[in-house]
Amino acid sequence: MSYCTAIYSEKGELQKVVKSDGTESKLFNTIVKHPLVKSKAEALAIFKNKFSNTISGKAQDVNNMKY
């Protein structure tokens, strides 16, 4: 089973989503670029709806998502 990790800055801003192999998620990056998506946080919410069975993590740290 694969995992994705949401990477946050020290200020708590979402930077990127990476797959378990360390590469950036192409799907997340595509969602971020969609003209109706206004922020990375909104893109992450859409991304989570697609893949999440369980979501865990620490605030300003990471969210692990199984898909």
N, CA and C atoms as a LAMMPS dump frame, in Angstrom:
ITEM: TIMESTEP
0
ITEM: NUMBER OF ATOMS
201
ITEM: BOX BOUNDS ff ff ff
-5.0000000000000000e+02 5.0000000000000000e+02
-5.0000000000000000e+02 5.0000000000000000e+02
-5.0000000000000000e+02 5.0000000000000000e+02
ITEM: ATOMS id mol type element x y z
1 1 1 N 0.842 -1.177 0
2 1 2 C 0 0 0
3 1 3 C 0.886 1.238 0
4 2 1 N 0.538 2.238 -0.774
5 2 2 C 1.316 3.465 -0.882
6 2 3 C 0.791 4.527 0.075
7 3 1 N 1.655 5.447 0.386
8 3 2 C 1.299 6.562 1.242
9 3 3 C 1.737 7.86 0.59
10 4 1 N 1.008 8.911 0.847
11 4 2 C 1.407 10.243 0.436
12 4 3 C 1.585 11.073 1.694
13 5 1 N 2.481 12.03 1.604
14 5 2 C 2.763 12.89 2.74
15 5 3 C 2.63 14.339 2.302
16 6 1 N 1.865 15.097 3.066
17 6 2 C 1.749 16.527 2.834
18 6 3 C 2.876 17.202 3.6
19 7 1 N 3.693 17.962 2.907
20 7 2 C 4.84 18.627 3.503
21 7 3 C 4.479 20.083 3.788
22 8 1 N 4.685 20.486 5.048
23 8 2 C 4.379 21.845 5.486
24 8 3 C 5.652 22.598 5.849
25 9 1 N 5.621 23.909 5.662
26 9 2 C 6.743 24.754 6.069
27 9 3 C 6.703 24.925 7.584
28 10 1 N 7.737 25.53 8.129
29 10 2 C 7.76 25.805 9.567
30 10 3 C 6.639 26.758 9.959
31 11 1 N 6.151 27.549 9.025
32 11 2 C 5.043 28.482 9.278
33 11 3 C 3.69 27.798 9.165
34 12 1 N 3.688 26.521 8.816
35 12 2 C 2.444 25.776 8.701
36 12 3 C 1.784 25.861 7.339
37 13 1 N 2.506 26.371 6.342
38 13 2 C 1.962 26.482 4.991
39 13 3 C 2.247 25.209 4.208
40 14 1 N 1.245 24.717 3.521
41 14 2 C 1.403 23.517 2.7
42 14 3 C 2.362 23.809 1.556
43 15 1 N 3.396 22.992 1.421
44 15 2 C 4.388 23.175 0.37
45 15 3 C 4.15 22.242 -0.81
46 16 1 N 3.987 20.928 -0.516
47 16 2 C 3.811 19.948 -1.586
48 16 3 C 3.319 18.642 -0.995
49 17 1 N 2.916 17.727 -1.881
50 17 2 C 2.524 16.372 -1.495
51 17 3 C 3.471 15.427 -2.216
52 18 1 N 4.089 14.526 -1.45
53 18 2 C 5.012 13.559 -2.042
54 18 3 C 4.504 12.14 -1.819
55 19 1 N 4.826 11.27 -2.775
56 19 2 C 4.476 9.86 -2.665
57 19 3 C 5.493 9.16 -1.776
58 20 1 N 5.224 7.912 -1.43
59 20 2 C 6.104 7.154 -0.532
60 20 3 C 7.508 6.974 -1.1
61 21 1 N 7.663 7.093 -2.421
62 21 2 C 8.997 6.977 -3.015
63 21 3 C 9.736 8.316 -3.061
64 22 1 N 9.106 9.364 -2.539
65 22 2 C 9.75 10.674 -2.46
66 22 3 C 9.465 11.609 -3.622
67 23 1 N 8.777 11.113 -4.653
68 23 2 C 8.456 11.964 -5.796
69 23 3 C 7.173 12.738 -5.53
70 24 1 N 7.085 13.91 -6.148
71 24 2 C 5.89 14.725 -5.957
72 24 3 C 4.687 14.076 -6.634
73 25 1 N 3.524 14.259 -6.031
74 25 2 C 2.283 13.716 -6.571
75 25 3 C 1.856 14.521 -7.801
76 26 1 N 1.776 13.847 -8.941
77 26 2 C 1.336 14.495 -10.162
78 26 3 C -0.135 14.902 -10.062
79 27 1 N -0.945 14.052 -9.428
80 27 2 C -2.365 14.379 -9.285
81 27 3 C -2.54 15.638 -8.447
82 28 1 N -1.862 15.722 -7.301
83 28 2 C -1.975 16.919 -6.467
84 28 3 C -1.549 18.154 -7.247
85 29 1 N -0.429 18.065 -7.965
86 29 2 C 0.059 19.208 -8.734
87 29 3 C -0.928 19.62 -9.824
88 30 1 N -1.613 18.658 -10.411
89 30 2 C -2.636 18.963 -11.416
90 30 3 C -3.824 19.66 -10.773
91 31 1 N -4.239 19.179 -9.615
92 31 2 C -5.363 19.795 -8.894
93 31 3 C -5.025 21.238 -8.522
94 32 1 N -3.809 21.471 -8.03
95 32 2 C -3.386 22.825 -7.636
96 32 3 C -3.49 23.798 -8.808
97 33 1 N -3.175 23.33 -10.013
98 33 2 C -3.161 24.196 -11.197
99 33 3 C -4.549 24.437 -11.796
100 34 1 N -5.565 23.719 -11.31
101 34 2 C -6.907 23.879 -11.871
102 34 3 C -7.402 25.297 -11.593
103 35 1 N -8.001 25.946 -12.589
104 35 2 C -8.402 27.344 -12.419
105 35 3 C -9.467 27.59 -11.337
106 36 1 N -10.235 26.59 -10.989
107 36 2 C -11.258 26.784 -9.954
108 36 3 C -10.746 26.497 -8.545
109 37 1 N -9.544 25.979 -8.429
110 37 2 C -8.951 25.681 -7.119
111 37 3 C -8.152 26.909 -6.695
112 38 1 N -8.522 27.46 -5.528
113 38 2 C -7.973 28.748 -5.113
114 38 3 C -6.73 28.663 -4.24
115 39 1 N -6.426 27.486 -3.692
116 39 2 C -5.275 27.388 -2.791
117 39 3 C -4.77 25.951 -2.728
118 40 1 N -3.561 25.792 -2.194
119 40 2 C -3.022 24.452 -1.987
120 40 3 C -3.845 23.698 -0.941
121 41 1 N -4.364 24.412 0.049
122 41 2 C -5.191 23.769 1.072
123 41 3 C -6.463 23.196 0.451
124 42 1 N -7.073 23.934 -0.448
125 42 2 C -8.262 23.442 -1.145
126 42 3 C -7.9 22.236 -2.02
127 43 1 N -6.758 22.312 -2.691
128 43 2 C -6.3 21.195 -3.524
129 43 3 C -6.08 19.947 -2.672
130 44 1 N -5.517 20.118 -1.471
131 44 2 C -5.291 18.98 -0.589
132 44 3 C -6.614 18.352 -0.161
133 45 1 N -7.616 19.172 0.115
134 45 2 C -8.93 18.647 0.491
135 45 3 C -9.521 17.811 -0.642
136 46 1 N -9.394 18.276 -1.861
137 46 2 C -9.874 17.521 -3.026
138 46 3 C -9.081 16.226 -3.166
139 47 1 N -7.778 16.312 -3.047
140 47 2 C -6.901 15.151 -3.141
141 47 3 C -7.257 14.116 -2.079
142 48 1 N -7.477 14.553 -0.851
143 48 2 C -7.839 13.631 0.235
144 48 3 C -9.157 12.935 -0.056
145 49 1 N -10.114 13.653 -0.614
146 49 2 C -11.403 13.035 -0.937
147 49 3 C -11.248 11.906 -1.936
148 50 1 N -10.274 11.999 -2.806
149 50 2 C -10.052 10.968 -3.817
150 50 3 C -9.459 9.698 -3.224
151 51 1 N -8.508 9.842 -2.285
152 51 2 C -7.731 8.694 -1.86
153 51 3 C -7.844 8.27 -0.402
154 52 1 N -8.348 9.083 0.458
155 52 2 C -8.172 8.786 1.876
156 52 3 C -9.167 7.757 2.417
157 53 1 N -8.61 6.695 2.981
158 53 2 C -9.374 5.774 3.816
159 53 3 C -9.127 6.163 5.265
160 54 1 N -7.905 6.521 5.541
161 54 2 C -7.539 7.03 6.86
162 54 3 C -6.579 8.193 6.668
163 55 1 N -6.713 9.177 7.527
164 55 2 C -5.845 10.34 7.487
165 55 3 C -5.327 10.547 8.904
166 56 1 N -4.026 10.661 9.036
167 56 2 C -3.454 10.911 10.345
168 56 3 C -2.315 11.892 10.194
169 57 1 N -1.864 12.425 11.278
170 57 2 C -0.732 13.332 11.231
171 57 3 C -0.773 14.331 12.35
172 58 1 N 0.256 15.142 12.425
173 58 2 C 0.368 16.181 13.427
174 58 3 C 0.188 17.527 12.751
175 59 1 N -0.393 18.463 13.456
176 59 2 C -0.551 19.804 12.911
177 59 3 C 0.813 20.36 12.556
178 60 1 N 0.915 20.986 11.414
179 60 2 C 2.139 21.577 10.9
180 60 3 C 3.234 20.531 10.693
181 61 1 N 2.867 19.275 10.537
182 61 2 C 3.858 18.23 10.291
183 61 3 C 3.49 17.511 8.993
184 62 1 N 2.784 16.386 9.071
185 62 2 C 2.424 15.651 7.869
186 62 3 C 1.05 15.016 8.04
187 63 1 N 0.439 14.689 6.927
188 63 2 C -0.787 13.896 6.884
189 63 3 C -0.475 12.676 6.044
190 64 1 N -0.665 11.498 6.597
191 64 2 C -0.435 10.269 5.835
192 64 3 C -1.756 9.789 5.276
193 65 1 N -1.733 9.465 4.002
194 65 2 C -2.959 9.037 3.345
195 65 3 C -2.724 7.717 2.644
196 66 1 N -3.565 6.725 2.926
197 66 2 C -3.48 5.45 2.218
198 66 3 C -4.293 5.549 0.95
199 67 1 N -3.771 4.967 -0.127
200 67 2 C -4.555 4.868 -1.359
201 67 3 C -4.114 3.674 -2.146
